[in-house]
Amino acid sequence: RQSGRRYNLFLKRRLRIDKRHQSKDSIFFRDGVRRIDFVLSYVDDLNKEWEKKLERRKEFESNLQKAGLELETEDKKESEDGKIYFVKIHAPWEVLITYAEVLNIKVPIRENDIPSMVENPLDCMLAPLRLPEKVMHPEPDYFTAPFSKDKQELYLINDESTFFSPSMRNRIVNYILTRCPYGTEEGKKKFGIKRLLNNGTYSAAYPLHDCQYWKKANDPNCDNERYTLYMEWARFLRFYKEQPLDLIRKYYGEKIGIYFAWLGFYTEMLFLAAVVGLICFLYGLFTMDENMSSKEICDPAIGGEIIMCPLCDRECEYWRLNTTCASSEYSHLFDNVATLFFAIFMGIWVTLFLEFWKRRQARLKYEWDLVDFEEEQQQLQLRPEYEAKCTQKKKNPVTQEMEPYLPLTSQAVRFCISGTTVLFWVSLIIASMIAVIVYRLAVYAAFASLMENAQKLQPISGLLTPQLATSVTASCLNFVIIMILNFLYERIAIWITDMEIPRTHMEYENRLTMKMFLFQFVNYYSSCFYVAFFKGKFVGYPGAYTYMFNRWRNEECDPAGCLIELTTQLTIVMAGKQIWGNIQEAIVPWICNWWGRRKARSNPENLYSRWEQDHDLQTFGALGLFYEYLEMVIQFGFITLFVASFPLAPLLALMNNILEIRVDSWKLTTQYRRPVAAKAHSIGVWQEILNGMAILSVVTNAFIVAFTSDMIPRLVYYYAYSESDDSPMSGYINNSLSVFQISDFPERNKPKMNPEDFVICRYRDYRYPPDHERKYLHTMQFWHILAAKLAFIIIMEHVVFIVKFFVAWMIPDVPADVKAKIKREKYLTQKILHEYELEKLKERLCQGDKRATEKEFIATEGRMELSRAM
């Protein structure tokens, strides 16, 4: 075996000598001139499908050459493991200009003469955050026009080999690969690299990175953009620097560029929300000692003398209110006047974020030549799976060509199956949430009986109350269930979307997006909705408690309110998801790549070829960005839907996103193969999802402040029921607890022991005492508080919505200077094109070309005059 290894090494060295000592860490063919635009790899395994795969490859590669592409194959003896063949593809000039016209690619015609924006006076302060100009703007700004083969003299073509950027080249080659036929099977014409990858004819298809990420290439013709991206963008130590968006767009394409532009803008806007949230939290921290409610709860003469009704049936004992002293103090951190301010602020912040993003997006559309961009043909073209599975055809009314289609009955059946499957999985989430609630109810009694001491009526720990212990363990269990269901549903969602057979790539992405978002929305937020809007709301009262399934008594909120429990739930699920997500994104690809490259590291670097290095990296699939957007949109929900309960949520999100940008850039630059460049002029359907969540967040936060926090009852007491002018909130705790006569307990609820022979106990509600004629019915104060809560919700929603719509109306979607630049560029481009046509006509007239009539000449001049007038 060792001798065979040496022979392979000998062959490699000999081939190196034969190839003019060219290093294999190169992005060029063996001649050192033709650039490698794409690489196909395959393993020549001798199984029963071998002959069929060989025939497909021969036909496919033959058709690629007929399409004008140039191929060069590396024998398996050349590869590190001696098993993989590599087919290198180069697109010559004629192919590039032909498909540039087909794809409507815009190319430079003249350098932009529009003055740049006015200098910002804060630029000197922001200098430490800036990157070098060459990194931020790797190319000059040009006026552009769609490429036309007939007008090549019009474009700024200095060097044919570099006129089209590598990302444009790989996009053109990918376009050819997705349409190239490879034969006829079962009477159907087969085509496209995606099918060949699916059936194992090829093992991989990818464009090459231009160099190693940790050092520059030896070849002087290499741009070393990957190295620049790694050094200036993908390292965590650069977390405080701006992102080189133009270089990202140039290297990876507009679709990935727009994602990082959105993520960066979202992170910048989070800074404001995080600062305001931190101020609100500090307000709660500094006013903890002034909180009259927690003072009364902690006072041995008040809270120490109030005996509370048992927390569960039979097993639990009576307990003193001051045992919840610590949790009531901590709940004030989040349940204070600043909570209301922050909820209103976040409702307005969301609008500002979405409106300013539209403006940022409009600026990027102009700068990246996407103003007249319509969804790329590659996105709107029929999916190969659709064409393969749809046997029936009908005439397209636009193109008048026969196209495959899916009959309406088949669509209806598939949608029914899909809808039923989604409904089943959403029901499964709800069932799992009910299981966690049952766990909370069952374990709550156990914690309560464990933590109570019958002699002193003191819990084991001041902070670890039964409510908090139950909430923490249930939140952790809920997080584990969320991650398991999430893992399973991802595969189910892809399967049912494939089963629906969407017509186009865009339709496929949109359908998958809606399914995954709906599922994850229910999966991640259902537990928070339960704690916020259901827990403690349907408890009943001593002697008439409500039960789930007639067995488990419904949970009560802490005497200080349910908000602290919602904060706990939100923190565990949000922080847990972010930590787990970063581990998945960073560590898993690194381990996979380390394992895949462990043998190659023992070889000399110049024998470990560029195409093999990239082959050993992970694949950034078609849904790679989909998962990135989904992760961020779920986080957006946490910081908007429930932010009234946790003002520090934006700060957590900010810290995560600073890390997220660098993790995403690091893995894309170092751990993944180079993705095929694709165009996109917006974040797509995610914009509508964010708009929907922004509107829902106003409603949820209004309900949280009204029904989950203790603010409205305190305000009603302050203004309507307070008996002290000097200290209006004194007596609030006693006022908020109703009295129950222990002798009225039915046997089912009555504790087994009452060592101190208590006569009455207290519970959290507004009901008449046992000696009143309306015994245990709701008091008028209860109805006043309910009316105040409903009035607050209506007022807050209307105020926030009015401000939101006013702000949205005030801020135009496209900045005025961008509108002017777009008009200016259109005018100048038309003028340049008309002048070019006029010069051509003059030349033809001078040469005596009879076809160029005087009438045509006048018409062209007329178009120029019209252009100037416009």
N, C-alpha and C positions, 0 to 999 in steps of 0.2 A: 504493500500500500504506500509505504514511504518512497519507494523507487518510482512509483507512478506519479506521486506528487512532485518529485524532482523533475521527472520528464515534462510534466505540465509547465513547471517553472522555466525549464529550458526552452520550451516552445514559445512561451510568452516573451522571453528575452530575445529570442531570434526574431520574432515578429516585430519587436520594438526596433531592432536594428534595421529591418527591412523597411520600416515606415519612417525613415529619415529621422530617427531618434525622437519622434514626436511623443510627448507625454500623453498617457491615456486620460489624464485629468484635463480633458479638453472639451470644448463645445463645438468642435469643427470635425468635418470628415477627415479621412486620412491625408487628404491633400492640404489640409490646414487652411483652406480658403472657404469652402462651402460650410455654412453654419448649420448645426443640427437643430431643426425646429421642433421635432417630435421624435419619440422613441417608442417602438413596440417591442414587447418581449414575449417569448414563449418557451415552453419546455417540451422537448421532443420525446414524449413518453410513448413507449411502444405498447399501447393498449388497443382494444377493439375499435376505438374511435380514431386511431392514429391516421389511417389513410384518408378518412373523411376530413379531418382537421388539416392535413397536409394539402389536400385538394383545395380547401377553402382558402388557405393562406396563399397558395400559388395564384389562384384566381384574383384574390383581393389585391395582392401586391402588384400583379400584372395590370389591374385596372387603375391602381394608384399611379403607376408609371405612365399609363395612357392619359391620365388626367394631368400629366406634366410634372409630377413630383419625382425627385431623385432619391433612390434608396441605396443604402450600404449596410450589409449584414456583417455582424460580428459572430464568428463561429463559437459554439459552446466551449471549445477548448480555450478560448480567450477569457471566458468568465471565471470568476473566483471559485465557484463550486463545480465548474466543468459540466453544468447541466443546462444553462440558460442561453438561448440565442437572443441577440438584440438586433432589431432592424432600425437603423437610423434614417430619418426622413429629412430632406431638404427641399424647401420650396424656392425654385428659381424666380427670377424677376418677372418673367412673363406670366407665371401662375399668380404671383402676388398682385400684379396690377389688374389681372382679369377678375380675381375674386374681391379685390378692394372695391371695384366698381359694383360688383354684385351685392356686397355687404354694405354699400353706401358709406364706406369709411371716409371720414373727413381728414384731410391732410393740409399742411401749411401752404399758403399762397403768398403771404406777405407778413412781415413782422408787425405786431400790434403797435399802433402809434397813439392809442388812447392813453392819456396820462394815468399813472397809478393813483391810488387813493391818497388823500391828504395825510401828511405825517401825524401820527398820534403823539400827543405830548407825553403820554405815559410810556412810550417806547423805551426810553432810557431806563425806567424802573423795571420794565419787563425783559430787559436784555439778558439776564441770567436764564430765562426760560426759553430763549430763542435758540434755534439751530442755525448753522451756517447757511448763507443764502444759496450756495451750490447744492446743498442737501434739500432745502425747502423748495427750490425751484430749479430742478435739474435741466430744464429746457427753457428757452425763451418763449414768450407768449406770442402766438401767431394768429392772424386771421386765417380761417380755414374754409374749405369748400369740399363737397363730396368729390371723390376721385373719379376721373374719367380718362380712359386710355387715349382718347382722341385729343386731349388737352395737356399732355405731359409737360409741354414747355411752360405752362402756366404755374406749375408747382415748384417749390424750392427743393429740387432734387440735386443735392450736392454729391451724394454717394449712394448708388443703388443698393449697396449691401447694408447700409444703416438707415435708409429713408424710412422703412417700416420698422417700428420698434419690435423687439422680441415678443412682447405680449400680443401685438397685432399679428405677427407671423404665426404664432401658435394658435391664435383664434382662427385664422384663415385655414391652416392645415387641419384643425379640428373640424371645421365646417366641411372640408372635403372628406375626411375620414367618416363622418356621421352619415354621408350620402353615398359613399362608394359601394357599388354592388359586389357580391362575391359568389354569385351563382343562383341557381334555381333549385329549390327543394320542395317536394310535395306539390309541384305545380305552381309554387309562389316564388316571385323574385325576392331574393334576400339581399339586404344591404345594411351597412352601418357597423362601425367598430364596437358599439355597445352590445350588439347581439353576439359578436365574435368573442367579446370578453365574457359574456354570460354563459356561452356554451363551451368555454375553455379553449377555444382556438388560440387566443392570445391570453397571456396572464396579466399583462399590464399595458397601459398606453398613457404616456405623460410627456409634457415638455420638460426641458432641463433647466435646473438652476444655473445661473451663469458662472458661479464659482463656489468654493467652499466658504462657509459663513464666517469662519474664524481667521481667515487670511486671504489676501488678494491673490488672484490668479497670476501665473507667470506670463501668460499670453498678453501682450500689450493691447491687443484688439478687444479684450474683454472689458466690459463696463464696470464689473465688480459691484453691481447694485445690491446684490444679496449681502455682501460684506458691509456695505454702507448702511443698509437697513439694520443689520445686526448691531453694528457699533453705535449707531445713532438713535435707534428706536426700540430694538428688541431686548435690550439689557435692562434689568430692573433698576440699576443705578441711574438710569436716564428717566426715572418716573416723573420728575418735575419738568421735563422738557416737552415742548409742543411736538405734535406728530408731523412727520414729513408726508403729508397727504398726497402731494403731487407725485412724489417718488413711489409711494404705495400704489397709486393709480397706474403709474407707468409700468411698474413691475408686475402687479397682480391683476390689473384691470379695474374698471369702474365699479363693478359689483362689490368687490372686497373693499375698495376705497371708500365707497359710500357707507359701508358698515362701520369702518373705523372712524369716519367723520362723524357719524351719528353717535357712536359710543363715546367719542371724545367730547362732543358737544353736551351730551347727557351728563357726563362726569363734571364738566365745567359748571353746568347749571345746578348740579347737586351741591356744589360748594356753598352757594347762597342758602339753600334749604338746610344744609348741615349746620351752618353758622347760626341761623335763626333757631333751629331745633336745639342746639347746644345752649343757647341763651335761655330758652324756655326751661330746659332741664336744670340749668344753674339757678334760675329763679326758684324752682321747686326745692332745690337743695338748700339755698340760703334762707328760705322761708319755712323750713321744716319746724324750727323751734317755735314759730308763731302760729302754727296750725292748731286751732282750738279743738278740733275733733280728736286728733291724736293725743293732745294734752289730757282731755277728759277721759279717753280710753285708758291711758297710762296711769292716771291718778288713782292711787289705792282707795281714796275716799269716794271716788265716783265709779270708775271702771272696775275697781276691786270689789265693790259692793253690788255690782249688777250681776245677777246670776242668769246665765243664758240657758235656753232649752237645749236638750241633747241633740247632737249632730246626727245621730242615727237611732234606729229603733232598738229598744231593749238593752243592747250591749253598752251603749255610750252613757257616760255620766253627765251630770250638770257641770257647767264650767263658768269661770269668771271672765268677764269681758276683757280685763287687762292682760289676759294671756295672749291677745292679738296685738299687743302694744307695738312690737317691732314692725309687723307687717303694715299696720295702719300708718306708721311714720314713713315707711318706704313708699306706700301708695300715694302719699302726698307729692312725691317726686314727679308723678305723671298726672295726677288728678288735682289740678289747680286751675286758676284763672287763665294761666298761660296756655293751657290745653285748648281752650276755645279760640284764642288768638291764633295759635299755630294751625288749627284745623281750617280756619278761614284763609290764613296765609297760604297753606298748601293748595287750597282750591284755586287760588289766583296764580300760584307758582306753576301749577300744571298747565294752565292756559298760556302763560308766558313761555314756558318751555316748548310747547307744541307750535306756537305762533313764530317764535324766533327760529325754531328749527326749519320751518317752511322757508323763512328768509335765507337761512344758511344753505338750505338745499337748492334754492333758486340761484344763489351765487355760484355754487359748485356746478350746477347745470350749465351755466354760462362759461365758467372757467374750463370745464372739461368737455366742451363742445357737445352738450346733450340737449340743447334748446329745442331743436327740431327732431329729437330722437323719439321714434316710436318703438314699441317693444321689439326687440331684436327678432329677426326671422327665426333664429334658432330657438327662441322661446315660444314662438307662435306656430312653429312647424309641427306637423303631426308626429306624435311619438311613435317610434318603431313598434312598440308593444301594441299600440292602437291599430296600426296597419296590419300587424301580424294576426291579431285576434278578430278583427272585423272583416269578415269574408264578403259581406254585401257592399255594393257600391251604388252611389247616386251622383248626379251631376252637380258640381258646385256652381251656384247661380252667378258668382263673381268671375271665376276663372273659366267657366264652361268646360271644366275637365272632370272626368270621373274620379271620385274620391271614395275611400272606404267610410262606412258609417255604422253606428251601433243602433239597431232598431229600438223604437220607443219602449216596446214591451221588455226587451232585455235590460234597457236602462232602468226601468221601473223596478224590475226584480232585483237588480244589483243594488239600487238605492235602498230598497226595503231591507235587504240583508245587511247592508252597511249601517243603516240607521238603527236597526235592531241590535247590532253588535255594539255600537257606540252607547246606546241606551243601557244595554246589559252592563257594560264596564262602568258607566256613571253610577248605575244602581249598586254595583259592587263597591265603589268608593263610599257611597252613602251607607251601605251595610257595614263596611269596615269602620266608618265613623261611629255608627250606632254601637258597634262592638267595643270601641274605645270608651264611649259614654258609659256602657254597662260596666266596663272595667273600672271607670272612675267611681261609679256608684257602689260597686262591690268592694273595692279596695278602700274607699273613703271611710267606710264603717270600721275596717280593720285598723287604718291609721288613727282614726279618732279614738278607738278603744286602747290602742298601744300608747298613744301620746298623753292620755289623761292619767293623772295620778289621783286616785280616789281620796287620799288623805288631804292633800294640799290644793287640789284642783289646779295644778300648774303643769304646763306642757313640758316635755323633755327639753325643748329649746325655745327661746323667745321668738325666733324667726321661723323655725320649721313647724308651722301650724299644719293640722291635717289637710286644710284646703290647699296650702302651697305644696306639701309633699305629694298629694294626689295630682295636682296640676303639673308638677315637674315630671313625675314618672309617666303620666299619661301623654304629655307632650313628646317625650323621648320615644315612647312606644308608637305614637302617631307618626313621628318622623320616619321611623324604620318602615312602617307599613306604606307610607307615601313613597319612599324610595323603591320598595319592592314592586308596588303597583305601577310606578312610573317605568321601571325597567321592562316589565311585561307588556305594558300598553304601547310603548314605542314600536315594538315589533308588530303588534296587532294593528295599529294605525296604518303602518306601511302596507301590511297585507290587505286590509280592506280598501285602501286607496288604490292599490294595484288591481284589486278585483273590480273596482268601478270602471276601470279602463278610461281614465281621463284623456281627452283628445290631444291637448297640447301640453308642453312642459310647464307653462304658466298655470294652466288649469290644475295640473297635478300638484304643484307647489301650494296653490291657494287652498285646495281641498285638504291636503295634509296639514297645512297650517291651522285651519279652523278646527279640525278633529283634535290635533294635539293640544291646541290652546284650550278648547272646551274641557278636555279631560284634565289637563294640569290645573286649570282654574278651579275646578271642583276638588281635585286632589289636594292642592296646597292650601286652599282658602277655606274649605268646609269646616275644619276644626276651629279656625279663627271666627268664622261666622257663628258657630255654635256657642263659643264662650262669650262673644260680643252680644248676641241677640236672643239667646235661648236659656243659657245657664242662669239659674236663680230667678227666672221670670215666671215659672209655673210650679212653684214649690208648694203652694197651699199655706196652711198654718198648723200649729200643733193641734193634734186631735183630728185634723182633716187634711193630712198631707196627700200630695198627688204622687202616684207611683208609675214607673215605666214597666209595662207588661204585668201590672199588678203585683210586682215583686220587689223592685228596687226603688227606694225613695229618691225622688229627684234632688239634685244637688242644690245647696244654698251657696250664695255668695258670702265672702268674708264680710264681717260687720263694716269694714272700711270700703267695701264695694268690690265689684268684679274686675275693675280696670287693671289691677295689678296682675290678675291671672291672665288676662288677655295679653298684657305686656310680656309675661313669661312665655306664653304659647308662641307669640310672634317672634320673640328673640330666639327661642330654640329652633323653630322651623326655618326662619330666615337665615340665621347664622349657620345652622347645620347644613342647609342647602348650599350656601356659598362656599363653605369649607370643603364639602364633599365634591362640589363642582370643580373647584380649583385642583383638587387632588386628581380627579378623573382627567382633566384637561392637560395637566402638566406631567404628572408622574407616570401615568399609564403609557402614553406614547413614548416617553423616554425609555422606559423599561423594555417595551417592544422593540425599539430601534437598537438598544444596547444588545439585546439578545440576538437580533438579526445580524448585527455587524461584529459580533464577538470574534469570529474567525478572520474577517477581513483585516482586522487591525494588525495581525501578524505579518501581513504582506507589505512590500514596499509601496509607498504612496503612488508612485508613477505607474504601478501595475493595477491599482484599484481605480477603475475608470469612472469618469463622471457619470455615465449612464448607470453603472452598477451602484455607485454611491446613492444616487437618487432612487434607484429601484429598491434599495434596502430601507427607504424611509416609508412612513405611513401615508396612506392615501387620504387626501382631503376631498371627500366625496361631494356629490351634487347637493347633498343636504347638510354639508358642513356649516354653512352660514345660517341655515335654518335653526339649528340647535343653539347657536350663539345668540341669535335674536330672541328665541324662545326663553332662554335663561334670563336675559336682560328684561324682557317684558314681564315675566313672573316677578322679578325683583321690583320692577316699577309698580306692580300691584301691591306689594308689601308696603312700599313707602308712601303710597297714596290712599289705598282703601282703608288702612287701619292706623294711619299715622297719628291720629288723635290720641291713641293709647300709648304711643312710644315715640316721643320727639327725637330720640337718638337714632331712629331707623335710617334717616337720610345720611347721617354720619357713618353708620355701618356700611351703607351702600356705597358711599364715596370712597371709603378705604378699600372696599372690595373691588370697585371699578378701577381704581389706580393700579391695583394688582392685576385685574382682569385684562386691561389694555396690554400690559407687558407680558402676561402669560399667553394671551392670544397671539401677539406679535412674535414672541419667542418660539412658540410651537409651529407657527406658520413658516417662519424663516429657517428654523433649524430641524424640526422633527417631521415635517410633511413634504411630500413632493410638491413641486410647483403646480398650483391649480391652473387650469385653462382659463385664460382671460375672458371675461364676459362683461357686457355693458348692462348698466341699470341706472335709471335717472332718479330713483327714489327708493325708500325702504319698502315700498309695495304695500301689501295688505296689512302689514304691521302698523302703518299710520292710522288706519281705521280702527284697529284694535286699541291702540293707545287713546284715540279720541273717545271711544266707548268707555274705557276704564276711567278716563278723566271725569266724565259725567257721573259715572257710578260712584266715584270716590267722594263727591260732594254729598251724595245721599247717605253713604255708609258712615262718613265722619259725623254728619249731623245726628244720625241715630246713636252713634257711639257716645257723643257728648250728652245726648238727651237721656238715653236709657241705660248705658253701661257705666258712665261716670256718675259721681255723686254731686255734680255741680248744680243741677237744676233743683233738687231737693234742698240743698244748702241755700241757694238764692231765694227760694220761696220762704224758707224759715227766716232768713235775714230780713226780708222786706215785709212779711205778713205775720209771722208767729213769734218773733223774738220778744222776750219780756224784759231785756236789759238794754238800756241806752248806752251804758258805758262799754259793755262787751256783748255786741249783738249776737255772736255765735255761741255764747255760753248756753248750755242746756240743750244744744242741738242733738247730741247723742241720746240723751234721755227721751227727747221728743221723737226721735226716729225709731225707737224700739217700743213695740207693743207689749202688753202684759197678758200672760196666760196663767190660768189657775191650774196647778198641777193635778188636782183632784179630777179635772175634766179629761185627763188623758185616757183614751181607750187602752185596753190591755195590749193591743198590738204595738203601741208606741211607747208605753210607759217603761221607764228604765227599771232594771231589776233592783237597783239599790238607790237609796236616798238617805245616806248616812247623817246628813245634817238637817233632815226633815224640812226641806224647803217647801214653802207654800205656793210661791209663784215663780215663774221664770220668764225671761224676756226673749223676744224674737224680732227679726228685722222686718217690719211692715207698718202700715198705718191702719190699725183696726181698733174698734172700741174695746175697753176692758171688760172683764167678766161680770162686773157689777152694773154695767150699763144695759138699758133696755134693748139696744141694738147690738147685743153681745157678739163680738168677733166679726162684725161686719165692717166694711171699709168706712173710714172717717171722711169728713169733708176735705181734710188736708190732703188725703190720697187723691181725690178728684181734682183739687186745685193743682197739685203737682203734675198729674197726668195732662191737664189742660195746658200747663206751662210747658211741658215737654213737647206736646204737639205744636203749640204756637212757636216754640223755639225752632223746631225742625222746619216749619213752613217759612219762618222769617229768614233763617240762616240759608236755606236752599235758594230762596228768591234773591237775597242780597248777593250771594256768591255767584249765582247764575247770571244776574244782571251785570255784575262787574266783569265776569268771564266774557260775556258776549260783547260788552263795551270794549274791553281790551282787544278781543279778537277783531272787532270792527276797526279799531283805531290803528292796529298794526297791519300794514299791507303785506301780502304774502311775498311780493317781489320788491326788493329795495329800489328806490327811484334811480340810483346810479346804475344799477344792473339793467333796468329797463332801457335807460339811455344808451348803455353800451351795446345792448342787443340790437337796438335800432341802428346805431352807428355801424356796427359790424355788418349787418345785413345790407345797409346802403353801400358801404365800401366794397363788400364782396360782389354785389351786383355790378357796381361800377367797374371793378377790375375785370370781371368776366365779360362785360360788354366791350370794354376797351380791347380786350384780347380778341374778341370776335371781329371788332372793327379793323384791327391791325391785320388779321388774317384775310379779311375781305379786300383790304387795300393791296396786300401782296398779290392776291389772285387777280385783281384788276390790272395791276402793273404788269403781271405776267401774261395778260391777255386771255385769261380764262373766261370763256364765253358763258359758263354756268353762273358766274358771279355777276349778276345783273346790277344795273344802277338802282333798280327798285329795292333790291335786297340791301344794298349799301345804305340807302335812305332810311329803311325800316330799322336797321341797327342803330343808326344815329338817333332816330326817334326814341328808341328804347332807352338810350343813354340820357336823353333830355328828360324823359319821364322819370328815370331813376333819380336824377338830380333834384327834380321838383318834389319827389316824394321825400 
